[in-house]
Amino acid sequence: MSSIVVNQLTAISPVDGRYWDKCAPLSDYFSEYALIKYRVLVEIEYFISLTKVPEITPLAALNNERMHQQLRTIYTNFTQDNALAIKQIEKTTNHDIKAVEYFIKSILTAAPYSFSEAITEFIHFGLTSQDVNNTAIPLSIVKAVDEVIVPALDTAIMQPLQQLATSTRMVPMLAHTHGQPATPTTVGKEFMVFVERLQGQIAQLQACPHTTKFGGATGNMNAHFVAYPTVDWIQFGQQFVTSLHPRLKRSRFTTQIEHYDNLAALFDSLKRINTILIDLCRDVWTYISMEYFGQRVIKGEVGSSAMPHKVNPIDFENAEGNMGVANALYEHLAAKLPISRLQRDLTDSTVLRTVGVPLAHSLLAFKSVQRGMSKLVLNEASLQHDLDQNWAVISEAIQTILRREGYPKPYEALKELTRVSGAKKVTAADLHVFIDTLAVTDSVKQELKAITPFNYLGIIPEF
């Protein structure tokens, strides 16, 4: 066995090593410590809920707010030493949830609780492991999405993207379709495309249902019902799950495990957000290569070990790479988790432990995009140069007005003029000479000559 101590230099995963400082916020939701703590939380809150069931008379004396708050300190004050104690128990049980159960029982039989065995046997009462796991994990996920991922999207992506779009709203830019010069647009509008796309997908992300499995060994509350048949365990289960988080809902019909369909939808939603951001990164990377944007030089940074002049768009490249890794994992999670043989197999267990990894790569990518955006400097001279070199793009405008005027075959006339080969470019003078040959009124000719690549921008609404 290796004697190496795990730290940022020895960790196998880069999100726990090189990039730990950027991914650390997710440790509170997806580390082994966090998973154990959320399991303890579920067990304690379940025990508290049982004390409120009148039929369970051994627990009646515990149904008061003072005792409930005291019980909650078991998880609110949960430490890494507590987690290590549970891991030590697991060495004997070879079962992680049973270790949690035994740990809680050991706490409750000691002072200040000093509960009898008749009381502590209601810890994990009627449950199977997946009642705990499939409640703890969705709880950690919904909290991580709400408290880390969505705020990071807003701060790192949406705010700077909106600011850039607004500040460049009326800056003309030559569009490129199929890599070829096309009808002019504005810089701001092109970034608003990404703002709108992301707004829609973030809304869908926040609307994704978060469901749990809480129904005993094979989902039918068998043990609960046989012990206390007069209790409405279905209502109890739903109320318990929702008490943990208002966005959690209990799946009514399950096998031994949650079916994970909604979790798959969540991963698909996160994947779409990343896909949009990959599209953004590639566009910005291309704009930088076209010199539409420069990049602020950060003192001390090196662009190339061999070429001193280089300022590479590494932030967008790093973001693209990390989102690719995240999407590969999201895709596997979404495809694998909803599939389980009969009432369950164990393939979901090890896969669920990786949930934090793609979220960490996504978070890392968001921060890289934010850093890249902060370096962008608009190069209006380059934008204007490209527009001035491509007067042919206003042929669309000319032929459309000629259609309005009933001019015969205007598209064909413009095609003959503007589809040139080699290095030849159609100039403003070429177009004006062409306009002068047209059999249209002088006012229409003046209208046509007033159109330039700099003002043929369409409708630019307020952002």
C-alpha positions as CSV (number, residue, x, y, z in Angstrom):
1,M,0.0,0.0,0.0
2,S,1.2,3.5,-0.9
3,S,2.3,5.7,2.0
4,I,1.6,8.9,0.0
5,V,-0.8,11.2,1.8
6,V,-3.7,12.5,-0.3
7,N,-3.5,16.2,-0.9
8,Q,-3.6,18.7,-3.9
9,L,-0.4,17.3,-5.3
10,T,-1.2,13.6,-4.9
11,A,-5.0,13.5,-5.7
12,I,-5.8,11.5,-8.8
13,S,-8.7,13.7,-9.9
14,P,-7.7,17.3,-11.0
15,V,-10.8,18.7,-9.4
16,D,-9.4,17.5,-6.0
17,G,-5.9,18.5,-6.9
18,R,-4.8,21.2,-9.3
19,Y,-8.3,22.8,-9.4
20,W,-9.3,22.3,-5.8
21,D,-9.5,26.0,-4.9
22,K,-12.1,26.5,-7.7
23,C,-14.1,23.4,-7.0
24,A,-14.0,23.3,-3.2
25,P,-17.5,24.7,-2.7
26,L,-19.0,21.4,-4.1
27,S,-17.2,19.4,-1.4
28,D,-19.9,20.4,1.1
29,Y,-22.4,18.4,-1.1
30,F,-20.5,15.6,-2.8
31,S,-17.4,14.5,-0.8
32,E,-17.5,11.3,1.2
33,Y,-17.8,13.4,4.3
34,A,-20.8,15.2,2.8
35,L,-22.5,12.0,1.7
36,I,-22.2,10.6,5.2
37,K,-23.4,13.8,6.8
38,Y,-26.5,13.9,4.5
39,R,-27.2,10.2,5.4
40,V,-27.1,11.1,9.1
41,L,-29.4,14.1,8.5
42,V,-32.0,11.8,6.8
43,E,-31.8,9.2,9.6
44,I,-32.2,11.9,12.3
45,E,-35.0,13.8,10.6
46,Y,-36.8,10.4,9.9
47,F,-36.5,9.5,13.6
48,I,-37.9,12.9,14.5
49,S,-40.8,12.4,12.2
50,L,-41.5,9.0,13.8
51,T,-41.8,10.7,17.2
52,K,-44.8,12.7,15.7
53,V,-46.7,9.5,14.8
54,P,-49.2,9.0,17.7
55,E,-49.4,5.2,17.1
56,I,-45.6,4.8,17.9
57,T,-46.1,5.1,21.6
58,P,-42.4,4.3,22.6
59,L,-41.4,7.6,21.0
60,A,-44.2,9.8,22.4
61,A,-42.1,11.4,25.1
62,L,-39.6,12.6,22.5
63,N,-42.2,14.6,20.5
64,N,-41.3,18.1,21.6
65,E,-39.3,20.9,20.0
66,R,-36.5,20.9,22.6
67,M,-35.7,17.3,22.0
68,H,-36.0,17.7,18.3
69,Q,-33.5,20.5,18.3
70,Q,-31.2,18.5,20.5
71,L,-31.4,15.6,18.1
72,R,-30.6,17.8,15.1
73,T,-27.3,18.9,16.6
74,I,-26.1,15.3,15.7
75,Y,-25.9,16.4,12.1
76,T,-25.7,20.2,12.4
77,N,-22.5,19.7,14.5
78,F,-21.3,16.8,12.5
79,T,-17.5,16.7,12.1
80,Q,-14.9,14.9,10.0
81,D,-14.0,13.0,13.1
82,N,-17.6,11.8,13.3
83,A,-17.4,10.7,9.6
84,L,-14.1,8.9,10.4
85,A,-15.8,7.1,13.3
86,I,-18.6,5.9,10.9
87,K,-15.9,4.7,8.4
88,Q,-14.3,2.8,11.2
89,I,-17.6,1.0,12.0
90,E,-17.9,0.3,8.3
91,K,-14.7,-1.8,8.4
92,T,-16.7,-4.2,10.6
93,T,-20.1,-4.0,9.0
94,N,-18.8,-3.8,5.4
95,H,-22.0,-1.8,4.9
96,D,-22.0,2.0,4.8
97,I,-25.6,2.7,5.8
98,K,-25.6,0.1,8.7
99,A,-22.5,1.9,9.9
100,V,-24.4,5.2,10.0
101,E,-27.2,3.4,11.9
102,Y,-24.9,2.0,14.5
103,F,-23.1,5.4,14.9
104,I,-26.4,7.2,15.6
105,K,-27.4,4.5,18.1
106,S,-24.1,4.8,19.9
107,I,-24.7,8.6,20.2
108,L,-28.3,8.1,21.5
109,T,-27.5,5.5,24.1
110,A,-24.8,7.7,25.6
111,A,-25.3,11.0,27.6
112,P,-27.0,13.4,27.3
113,Y,-29.6,11.2,25.5
114,S,-29.2,7.9,27.3
115,F,-32.1,6.3,25.3
116,S,-33.1,2.8,25.9
117,E,-32.8,0.1,23.2
118,A,-36.6,0.2,22.8
119,I,-36.2,3.8,21.6
120,T,-33.0,3.4,19.6
121,E,-34.4,0.5,17.6
122,F,-36.6,3.1,15.8
123,I,-33.4,4.4,14.1
124,H,-33.6,3.1,10.5
125,F,-37.1,1.6,11.4
126,G,-38.6,-0.2,8.4
127,L,-36.0,1.2,6.0
128,T,-33.6,-0.2,3.4
129,S,-30.3,1.5,2.5
130,Q,-31.7,3.1,-0.6
131,D,-34.4,4.9,1.4
132,V,-31.5,6.8,3.0
133,N,-29.3,7.1,-0.1
134,N,-32.1,8.0,-2.5
135,T,-33.2,10.7,-0.2
136,A,-29.8,12.0,0.9
137,I,-28.3,12.2,-2.6
138,P,-31.3,14.1,-4.2
139,L,-31.2,16.5,-1.2
140,S,-27.5,17.2,-1.7
141,I,-28.0,17.6,-5.5
142,V,-31.0,20.1,-5.2
143,K,-29.0,22.1,-2.6
144,A,-25.8,22.1,-4.7
145,V,-27.7,23.2,-7.8
146,D,-29.6,26.0,-6.0
147,E,-26.7,27.2,-3.8
148,V,-23.7,26.7,-6.1
149,I,-24.4,25.9,-9.7
150,V,-27.2,28.4,-10.5
151,P,-25.5,31.3,-8.6
152,A,-22.2,30.5,-10.4
153,L,-24.0,30.6,-13.8
154,D,-25.4,34.0,-12.9
155,T,-22.2,35.5,-11.6
156,A,-19.7,34.0,-13.9
157,I,-21.7,33.7,-17.1
158,M,-24.9,35.6,-17.3
159,Q,-23.9,38.9,-15.7
160,P,-20.7,39.5,-17.7
161,L,-22.4,38.2,-20.9
162,Q,-25.3,40.6,-20.5
163,Q,-22.9,43.5,-19.8
164,L,-20.8,42.7,-22.9
165,A,-23.9,42.4,-25.0
166,T,-25.3,45.7,-23.7
167,S,-22.1,47.6,-24.1
168,T,-21.7,46.4,-27.8
169,R,-25.4,46.5,-28.7
170,M,-24.9,48.9,-31.6
171,V,-21.4,48.0,-32.7
172,P,-21.7,46.7,-36.4
173,M,-20.0,43.4,-37.2
174,L,-19.7,41.4,-40.4
175,A,-21.6,38.1,-39.9
176,H,-20.3,34.9,-41.1
177,T,-22.5,32.0,-42.2
178,H,-20.6,28.9,-43.5
179,G,-17.5,30.9,-42.7
180,Q,-18.4,33.3,-45.5
181,P,-19.2,37.0,-45.2
182,A,-22.9,37.5,-44.6
183,T,-25.5,40.1,-43.7
184,P,-24.1,42.5,-41.0
185,T,-25.2,42.1,-37.4
186,T,-24.0,43.7,-34.2
187,V,-21.6,42.4,-31.6
188,G,-24.1,42.8,-28.8
189,K,-26.9,41.0,-30.6
190,E,-24.7,38.0,-31.2
191,F,-23.9,37.7,-27.5
192,M,-27.6,38.2,-26.7
193,V,-28.2,35.0,-28.7
194,F,-26.3,33.2,-26.0
195,V,-28.0,35.1,-23.2
196,E,-31.4,34.1,-24.4
197,R,-30.4,30.5,-25.0
198,L,-28.9,30.2,-21.5
199,Q,-31.9,31.9,-19.8
200,G,-34.2,29.3,-21.3
201,Q,-32.0,26.4,-20.2
202,I,-31.4,27.7,-16.7
203,A,-35.1,28.1,-16.3
204,Q,-35.5,24.5,-17.3
205,L,-32.7,23.4,-15.0
206,Q,-34.5,25.1,-12.1
207,A,-37.8,23.6,-13.1
208,C,-36.5,20.0,-13.1
209,P,-38.3,17.9,-10.4
210,H,-36.2,16.4,-7.7
211,T,-37.7,13.1,-6.6
212,T,-36.7,10.6,-3.9
213,K,-37.4,6.9,-3.1
214,F,-38.7,6.4,0.4
215,G,-40.8,3.2,0.6
216,G,-39.0,0.3,2.3
217,A,-37.3,-2.7,0.9
218,T,-39.1,-2.9,-2.4
219,G,-41.1,0.3,-2.4
220,N,-44.4,-0.8,-0.8
221,M,-43.8,0.3,2.9
222,N,-44.2,-3.4,3.8
223,A,-42.4,-3.2,7.1
224,H,-44.1,0.0,8.1
225,F,-47.5,-1.3,7.3
226,V,-47.1,-4.7,9.0
227,A,-46.0,-3.0,12.2
228,Y,-48.5,-0.1,12.3
229,P,-51.3,-0.8,9.8
230,T,-53.4,2.1,10.9
231,V,-50.8,4.8,10.0
232,D,-51.1,6.5,6.6
233,W,-47.5,5.8,5.6
234,I,-47.9,7.1,2.1
235,Q,-48.8,10.6,3.4
236,F,-46.1,10.2,6.1
237,G,-43.5,9.5,3.4
238,Q,-44.4,12.5,1.3
239,Q,-44.6,14.9,4.2
240,F,-41.2,13.7,5.5
241,V,-39.5,14.1,2.2
242,T,-40.9,17.6,1.6
243,S,-39.9,18.6,5.1
244,L,-36.3,18.1,4.1
245,H,-36.6,20.5,1.2
246,P,-39.7,22.0,-0.4
247,R,-38.6,21.0,-3.9
248,L,-38.2,17.3,-3.0
249,K,-41.1,15.0,-3.9
250,R,-41.5,11.3,-3.1
251,S,-41.9,8.9,-6.0
252,R,-45.1,7.0,-5.3
253,F,-44.2,3.8,-7.2
254,T,-40.7,2.5,-7.0
255,T,-38.6,-0.6,-6.8
256,Q,-35.9,-0.8,-4.1
257,I,-34.4,2.3,-5.7
258,E,-35.4,5.6,-7.1
259,H,-36.0,5.3,-10.9
260,Y,-33.7,8.3,-11.5
261,D,-35.7,9.6,-14.5
262,N,-35.8,13.1,-13.1
263,L,-32.2,13.0,-12.2
264,A,-31.4,12.0,-15.8
265,A,-33.4,15.0,-16.9
266,L,-31.3,17.2,-14.6
267,F,-28.1,15.9,-16.1
268,D,-29.4,16.4,-19.6
269,S,-30.3,20.0,-18.7
270,L,-26.8,20.6,-17.3
271,K,-25.4,19.1,-20.5
272,R,-27.4,21.4,-22.7
273,I,-26.1,24.4,-20.7
274,N,-22.6,23.2,-21.2
275,T,-23.2,22.6,-24.9
276,I,-24.4,26.2,-25.3
277,L,-21.3,27.4,-23.5
278,I,-19.0,25.3,-25.7
279,D,-20.6,27.0,-28.6
280,L,-19.9,30.4,-27.0
281,C,-16.3,29.5,-26.3
282,R,-15.7,28.4,-29.9
283,D,-17.3,31.6,-31.2
284,V,-15.3,33.9,-28.9
285,W,-12.1,31.9,-29.7
286,T,-12.8,32.5,-33.4
287,Y,-13.5,36.2,-32.9
288,I,-10.2,36.5,-31.1
289,S,-8.4,34.7,-34.0
290,M,-10.1,37.2,-36.4
291,E,-8.9,40.1,-34.2
292,Y,-12.4,41.3,-33.5
293,F,-11.3,41.0,-29.9
294,G,-8.0,41.4,-28.2
295,Q,-7.1,40.2,-24.8
296,R,-5.9,42.2,-21.8
297,V,-2.4,41.2,-20.8
298,I,-2.0,39.9,-17.3
299,K,1.3,40.9,-15.7
300,G,3.5,37.9,-15.2
301,E,1.5,35.5,-17.4
302,V,3.2,33.6,-20.2
303,G,1.4,32.8,-23.5
304,S,4.0,30.5,-25.0
305,S,7.2,29.0,-23.6
306,A,8.8,29.7,-27.0
307,M,7.0,32.7,-28.5
308,P,7.1,35.7,-26.2
309,H,4.5,37.6,-28.2
310,K,1.6,35.2,-27.7
311,V,-1.5,35.9,-25.6
312,N,-3.5,32.7,-26.0
313,P,-7.2,32.3,-25.4
314,I,-6.6,29.6,-22.9
315,D,-9.5,30.4,-20.7
316,F,-12.0,29.5,-23.4
317,E,-10.0,26.5,-24.4
318,N,-9.9,25.2,-20.8
319,A,-13.6,25.8,-20.4
320,E,-14.4,23.9,-23.6
321,G,-12.2,21.0,-22.4
322,N,-13.8,20.8,-18.9
323,M,-17.3,21.0,-20.3
324,G,-16.5,18.2,-22.6
325,V,-15.4,16.0,-19.7
326,A,-18.5,17.1,-17.7
327,N,-20.8,16.3,-20.6
328,A,-19.4,12.8,-21.1
329,L,-20.1,12.1,-17.5
330,Y,-23.6,13.7,-17.6
331,E,-24.4,11.6,-20.6
332,H,-23.3,8.4,-18.9
333,L,-25.2,9.3,-15.7
334,A,-28.4,10.1,-17.6
335,A,-28.2,6.9,-19.7
336,K,-27.2,4.5,-17.0
337,L,-29.0,5.5,-13.8
338,P,-32.6,4.9,-15.0
339,I,-31.7,1.3,-15.9
340,S,-31.7,-1.4,-13.1
341,R,-32.4,-5.1,-13.3
342,L,-35.7,-6.1,-11.8
343,Q,-36.2,-4.5,-8.4
344,R,-32.6,-3.4,-8.3
345,D,-29.0,-4.1,-9.0
346,L,-26.0,-2.3,-7.6
347,T,-24.8,-0.6,-10.7
348,D,-26.3,2.7,-9.6
349,S,-24.4,2.8,-6.3
350,T,-20.9,3.4,-7.6
351,V,-22.1,5.6,-10.4
352,L,-24.0,7.9,-8.0
353,R,-20.7,8.6,-6.2
354,T,-19.4,10.4,-9.3
355,V,-22.2,13.0,-9.4
356,G,-20.0,15.7,-8.0
357,V,-17.3,15.2,-10.6
358,P,-19.1,16.6,-13.7
359,L,-20.6,19.4,-11.6
360,A,-17.0,20.3,-10.5
361,H,-15.8,20.3,-14.1
362,S,-18.8,22.5,-15.0
363,L,-18.1,24.9,-12.2
364,L,-14.4,25.0,-13.2
365,A,-15.5,25.8,-16.8
366,F,-17.9,28.6,-15.7
367,K,-15.0,30.3,-13.8
368,S,-12.7,29.9,-16.9
369,V,-15.3,31.5,-19.1
370,Q,-15.7,34.4,-16.6
371,R,-11.9,34.9,-16.6
372,G,-11.8,34.8,-20.4
373,M,-14.6,37.3,-20.7
374,S,-12.9,39.7,-18.3
375,K,-9.9,39.9,-20.6
376,L,-11.8,40.7,-23.8
377,V,-11.0,44.0,-25.5
378,L,-13.2,45.0,-28.5
379,N,-11.2,45.9,-31.6
380,E,-13.6,48.2,-33.5
381,A,-10.9,49.0,-36.1
382,S,-10.8,45.4,-37.2
383,L,-14.6,45.1,-37.2
384,Q,-14.8,48.2,-39.4
385,H,-12.1,47.0,-41.8
386,D,-13.9,43.7,-42.4
387,L,-17.2,45.5,-43.1
388,D,-15.5,47.9,-45.5
389,Q,-13.9,45.0,-47.3
390,N,-17.3,43.3,-47.9
391,W,-19.7,45.7,-49.5
392,A,-21.2,42.8,-51.4
393,V,-23.2,41.8,-48.2
394,I,-25.6,44.6,-48.8
395,S,-26.7,43.1,-52.1
396,E,-29.4,41.4,-50.1
397,A,-30.8,44.8,-49.1
398,I,-30.6,46.1,-52.7
399,Q,-32.3,43.2,-54.3
400,T,-35.1,43.2,-51.6
401,I,-35.9,46.9,-52.3
402,L,-35.9,46.2,-56.0
403,R,-38.4,43.3,-55.5
404,R,-40.6,45.9,-53.6
405,E,-40.3,48.2,-56.6
406,G,-41.3,45.4,-59.0
407,Y,-37.9,45.4,-60.7
408,P,-37.4,42.3,-63.0
409,K,-35.1,39.5,-61.7
410,P,-33.2,41.6,-59.1
411,Y,-31.6,38.6,-57.4
412,E,-30.1,37.5,-60.7
413,A,-28.9,41.0,-61.4
414,L,-27.1,41.2,-58.1
415,K,-25.8,37.7,-58.3
416,E,-24.0,38.6,-61.6
417,L,-22.4,41.6,-60.0
418,T,-21.4,40.2,-56.5
419,R,-20.3,36.6,-57.1
420,V,-16.7,37.3,-57.9
421,S,-13.8,34.9,-57.8
422,G,-10.3,35.2,-56.5
423,A,-9.1,38.2,-54.5
424,K,-11.4,40.7,-56.2
425,K,-13.8,42.5,-53.9
426,V,-17.0,44.4,-54.7
427,T,-16.5,48.0,-53.6
428,A,-18.9,50.7,-52.7
429,A,-18.1,52.4,-56.0
430,D,-19.0,49.2,-57.9
431,L,-22.4,49.0,-56.2
432,H,-23.1,52.7,-56.8
433,V,-22.2,52.4,-60.5
434,F,-24.6,49.4,-60.7
435,I,-27.4,51.4,-58.9
436,D,-27.0,54.2,-61.4
437,T,-27.7,51.8,-64.3
438,L,-31.0,50.7,-62.7
439,A,-34.3,51.7,-64.3
440,V,-35.7,53.1,-61.0
441,T,-36.6,56.5,-59.7
442,D,-33.9,58.8,-58.4
443,S,-35.4,58.6,-54.9
444,V,-35.0,54.8,-54.9
445,K,-31.4,55.2,-56.2
446,Q,-30.7,57.5,-53.3
447,E,-32.4,55.0,-50.9
448,L,-30.1,52.2,-52.2
449,K,-27.0,54.3,-52.0
450,A,-27.7,55.2,-48.4
451,I,-27.3,51.5,-47.4
452,T,-23.9,50.5,-46.2
453,P,-22.4,47.5,-44.4
454,F,-22.3,49.8,-41.3
455,N,-26.0,50.7,-41.1
456,Y,-27.6,47.6,-42.7
457,L,-28.2,46.1,-39.2
458,G,-31.9,45.3,-39.0
459,I,-33.9,45.7,-35.8
460,I,-31.7,46.1,-32.7
461,P,-34.1,46.2,-29.7
462,E,-33.0,47.3,-26.2
463,F,-31.5,44.4,-24.4
